[in-house]
């Protein structure tokens, strides 16, 4: 059975800044309860951002496809 992990890690930098590294994984059992709460909130935010990015990409592909169809129709009728 697989271990429960977050698909990212919060990395503390020397200048008191934090970055999210999505190339690293963080096991649940390596976190304190306070850290677990922070990770859960960030995980939800990252999921939301990923959904918005997928939605934007779908919309862009839909627009590109509709432009292609309009151009084909215009060529068919001798308008382009």
Backbone as ProteinMPNN parsed JSONL, in Angstrom:
{"seq_chain_A": "XXXXXXXXXXXXXXXXXXXXXXXXXXXXXXXXXXXXXXXXXXXXXXXXXXXXXXXXXXXXXXXXXXXXXXXXXXXXXXXX", "coords_chain_A": {"N_chain_A": [[0.849, -1.184, 0.0], [0.55, 2.238, -0.81], [2.314, 5.126, 0.413], [0.935, 7.961, 2.044], [1.256, 11.091, 0.618], [2.034, 14.555, 0.053], [2.125, 16.209, -3.038], [4.108, 18.112, -3.295], [6.541, 20.35, -1.816], [7.159, 22.612, 0.777], [9.667, 24.876, 0.799], [12.01, 26.387, 2.829], [13.739, 29.374, 2.499], [16.898, 31.115, 2.864], [16.449, 33.814, 3.341], [14.142, 34.128, 4.857], [12.015, 33.58, 3.232], [9.555, 31.547, 1.562], [9.176, 28.875, -0.739], [7.294, 26.939, -3.069], [7.965, 23.775, -4.019], [7.291, 21.746, -6.579], [8.497, 19.488, -7.475], [9.307, 17.885, -5.49], [8.24, 15.548, -2.95], [6.173, 15.326, -0.029], [5.885, 13.422, 2.781], [3.018, 12.559, 4.75], [3.446, 11.782, 7.421], [5.725, 13.145, 8.129], [5.128, 15.624, 8.956], [4.184, 18.156, 11.327], [1.164, 18.693, 13.26], [0.388, 21.412, 12.833], [1.867, 22.094, 10.55], [0.708, 20.24, 8.813], [-1.873, 21.273, 8.528], [-1.267, 23.678, 7.18], [-0.132, 22.64, 4.829], [-2.359, 21.289, 3.798], [-4.079, 23.417, 3.193], [-2.561, 24.767, 1.245], [-2.396, 22.74, -0.647], [-5.065, 22.582, -1.47], [-5.317, 25.123, -2.657], [-3.437, 24.909, -4.743], [-4.627, 22.865, -6.232], [-6.94, 24.211, -7.082], [-5.776, 26.234, -8.654], [-4.625, 24.657, -10.64], [-6.938, 23.57, -11.825], [-8.09, 25.917, -12.888], [-6.135, 26.592, -14.745], [-6.288, 24.393, -16.502], [-8.9, 24.795, -17.431], [-8.619, 27.258, -18.742], [-6.805, 26.504, -20.768], [-8.399, 24.637, -22.176], [-10.391, 26.355, -23.113], [-8.87, 28.034, -24.772], [-8.031, 26.173, -26.723], [-10.539, 25.509, -27.765], [-11.319, 27.955, -28.884], [-9.306, 28.277, -30.809], [-9.898, 26.101, -32.484], [-12.467, 26.831, -33.363], [-11.903, 29.145, -34.809], [-10.404, 28.049, -36.86], [-12.362, 26.525, -38.137], [-14.101, 28.558, -38.987], [-12.448, 29.898, -40.773], [-12.05, 27.893, -42.691], [-14.678, 27.658, -43.609], [-15.036, 30.211, -44.695], [-13.155, 30.129, -46.782], [-14.299, 28.116, -48.29], [-16.588, 29.359, -49.241], [-15.466, 31.295, -50.761], [-14.669, 33.661, -49.551], [-12.315, 34.199, -48.367]], "CA_chain_A": [[0.0, 0.0, 0.0], [1.36, 3.434, -0.955], [2.371, 6.074, 1.514], [0.242, 9.223, 1.759], [2.201, 12.192, 0.462], [1.677, 15.733, -0.716], [2.924, 16.229, -4.269], [4.922, 19.325, -3.278], [7.188, 20.61, -0.54], [7.442, 24.012, 1.083], [11.101, 24.997, 1.073], [12.376, 27.646, 3.483], [14.967, 29.974, 1.991], [17.689, 31.775, 3.901], [15.954, 35.174, 3.596], [12.815, 33.976, 5.472], [10.994, 33.377, 2.199], [9.214, 30.156, 1.315], [8.771, 28.561, -2.098], [6.667, 25.636, -3.23], [8.694, 22.963, -4.994], [6.408, 20.665, -6.997], [9.272, 18.316, -7.878], [9.536, 17.097, -4.281], [7.049, 15.053, -2.267], [6.261, 15.437, 1.416], [5.036, 12.423, 3.437], [2.162, 13.072, 5.818], [3.982, 11.53, 8.754], [6.872, 14.012, 8.381], [4.612, 16.954, 9.284], [3.502, 18.401, 12.594], [-0.236, 19.052, 12.987], [0.311, 22.769, 12.287], [2.352, 22.007, 9.171], [-0.286, 19.49, 8.052], [-2.94, 22.221, 8.198], [-0.73, 24.583, 6.165], [0.003, 21.868, 3.593], [-3.701, 21.01, 3.278], [-4.564, 24.655, 2.596], [-1.804, 25.011, 0.016], [-2.804, 21.704, -1.595], [-6.357, 23.005, -2.031], [-5.057, 26.267, -3.534], [-2.761, 24.416, -5.941], [-5.641, 22.153, -7.015], [-7.779, 25.228, -7.715], [-4.989, 26.877, -9.71], [-4.494, 23.684, -11.729], [-8.239, 23.508, -12.518], [-8.24, 27.147, -13.67], [-5.206, 26.505, -15.871], [-6.87, 23.446, -17.464], [-10.069, 25.449, -18.024], [-8.106, 28.26, -19.679], [-6.253, 25.796, -21.921], [-9.534, 24.105, -22.948], [-11.039, 27.486, -23.788], [-7.99, 28.471, -25.858], [-8.123, 25.177, -27.797], [-11.864, 25.643, -28.375], [-11.29, 29.154, -29.732], [-8.467, 28.001, -31.97], [-10.65, 25.207, -33.362], [-13.581, 27.54, -33.994], [-11.313, 30.025, -35.812], [-10.042, 27.201, -37.985], [-13.587, 26.176, -38.848], [-14.594, 29.76, -39.656], [-11.566, 30.146, -41.917], [-12.379, 26.893, -43.705], [-15.969, 28.017, -44.193], [-14.832, 31.405, -45.532], [-12.477, 29.664, -47.993], [-15.26, 27.346, -49.055], [-17.504, 30.28, -49.906], [-14.686, 32.266, -51.528], [-14.566, 34.915, -48.823], [-10.945, 34.399, -47.869]], "C_chain_A": [[0.89, 1.241, 0.0], [1.281, 4.352, 0.252], [1.647, 7.353, 1.105], [1.248, 10.358, 1.739], [1.518, 13.369, -0.219], [2.617, 15.777, -1.904], [3.73, 17.524, -4.406], [5.606, 19.418, -1.929], [7.393, 22.109, -0.401], [8.902, 24.08, 1.515], [11.364, 26.376, 1.666], [13.706, 28.126, 2.93], [15.656, 30.748, 3.095], [17.178, 33.173, 4.249], [14.519, 35.173, 4.131], [11.683, 33.904, 4.455], [10.736, 31.88, 2.092], [8.81, 30.002, -0.143], [8.152, 27.172, -2.095], [7.396, 24.911, -4.348], [7.825, 21.76, -5.344], [7.171, 19.43, -7.459], [9.559, 17.403, -6.683], [8.207, 16.648, -3.686], [7.272, 15.147, -0.769], [5.335, 14.401, 2.047], [4.239, 13.046, 4.585], [2.813, 12.918, 7.187], [5.228, 12.368, 9.08], [6.441, 15.401, 8.853], [4.024, 16.995, 10.686], [2.046, 18.737, 12.276], [-0.397, 20.452, 12.385], [0.778, 22.792, 10.834], [1.342, 21.289, 8.286], [-1.424, 20.412, 7.631], [-2.491, 23.171, 7.085], [-0.626, 23.865, 4.808], [-1.371, 21.583, 2.975], [-4.286, 22.25, 2.606], [-3.855, 24.936, 1.273], [-2.182, 23.994, -1.051], [-4.126, 22.081, -2.257], [-6.171, 24.172, -2.995], [-4.385, 25.835, -4.833], [-3.736, 23.651, -6.837], [-6.529, 23.145, -7.759], [-7.039, 25.893, -8.876], [-4.826, 25.935, -10.904], [-5.793, 23.574, -12.524], [-8.45, 24.738, -13.385], [-7.331, 27.124, -14.899], [-5.745, 25.544, -16.935], [-8.072, 24.061, -18.165], [-9.641, 26.473, -19.074], [-7.565, 27.597, -20.942], [-7.355, 25.205, -22.795], [-10.203, 25.208, -23.745], [-10.188, 27.976, -24.955], [-8.049, 27.483, -27.02], [-9.466, 25.274, -28.516], [-11.902, 26.843, -29.311], [-10.452, 28.935, -30.981], [-9.196, 27.11, -32.968], [-11.776, 25.941, -34.071], [-13.064, 28.524, -35.046], [-10.938, 29.239, -37.058], [-11.258, 26.83, -38.816], [-14.151, 27.378, -39.607], [-13.759, 30.072, -40.891], [-11.857, 29.158, -43.042], [-13.694, 27.233, -44.395], [-15.83, 29.225, -45.117], [-14.134, 31.026, -46.832], [-13.457, 28.918, -48.891], [-16.199, 28.25, -49.853], [-16.787, 31.378, -50.654], [-14.544, 33.605, -50.854], [-13.147, 35.191, -48.311], [-9.93, 34.02, -48.911]], "O_chain_A": [[1.879, 1.291, 0.731], [0.306, 4.346, 1.003], [1.735, 7.779, -0.047], [1.992, 10.57, 2.696], [0.554, 13.203, -0.967], [3.788, 15.418, -1.782], [3.998, 17.974, -5.52], [5.294, 18.661, -1.009], [7.76, 22.786, -1.361], [9.313, 23.425, 2.473], [10.994, 27.397, 1.088], [14.682, 27.376, 2.896], [15.065, 31.008, 4.142], [17.447, 33.668, 5.344], [13.765, 36.115, 3.885], [10.523, 34.144, 4.792], [11.57, 31.058, 2.473], [8.177, 30.889, -0.717], [8.446, 26.343, -1.234], [7.436, 25.381, -5.486], [7.638, 20.862, -4.523], [6.554, 18.422, -7.802], [10.006, 16.27, -6.861], [7.177, 17.288, -3.893], [8.403, 15.06, -0.29], [4.119, 14.482, 1.871], [4.719, 13.935, 5.289], [2.737, 13.823, 8.019], [5.732, 12.302, 10.201], [7.284, 16.257, 9.118], [3.449, 16.021, 11.171], [1.728, 19.039, 11.126], [-1.241, 20.649, 11.511], [0.157, 23.436, 9.988], [1.138, 21.678, 7.136], [-1.891, 20.338, 6.494], [-3.249, 23.437, 6.153], [-0.989, 24.423, 3.773], [-1.52, 21.633, 1.754], [-4.924, 22.142, 1.559], [-4.499, 25.303, 0.29], [-2.279, 24.338, -2.229], [-4.286, 21.917, -3.466], [-6.807, 24.205, -4.048], [-4.723, 26.337, -5.905], [-3.68, 23.773, -8.061], [-6.836, 22.945, -8.934], [-7.607, 26.091, -9.95], [-4.885, 26.373, -12.053], [-5.765, 23.494, -13.753], [-8.941, 24.621, -14.507], [-7.721, 27.586, -15.971], [-5.672, 25.835, -18.128], [-8.248, 23.871, -19.368], [-10.224, 26.548, -20.156], [-7.827, 28.06, -22.052], [-7.265, 25.261, -24.021], [-10.543, 25.021, -24.913], [-10.723, 28.301, -26.015], [-8.111, 27.897, -28.178], [-9.527, 25.137, -29.737], [-12.455, 26.76, -30.408], [-10.831, 29.352, -32.075], [-9.119, 27.343, -34.174], [-12.019, 25.703, -35.255], [-13.716, 28.721, -36.071], [-11.132, 29.708, -38.18], [-11.202, 26.819, -40.046], [-14.622, 27.238, -40.736], [-14.294, 30.463, -41.928], [-11.905, 29.54, -44.211], [-13.814, 27.112, -45.615], [-16.43, 29.263, -46.191], [-14.487, 31.551, -47.888], [-13.437, 29.079, -50.111], [-16.557, 27.945, -50.991], [-17.429, 32.309, -51.14], [-14.315, 34.606, -51.533], [-12.84, 36.302, -47.877], [-8.728, 34.123, -48.668]]}, "name": "protein", "num_of_chains": 1, "seq": "XXXXXXXXXXXXXXXXXXXXXXXXXXXXXXXXXXXXXXXXXXXXXXXXXXXXXXXXXXXXXXXXXXXXXXXXXXXXXXXX"}
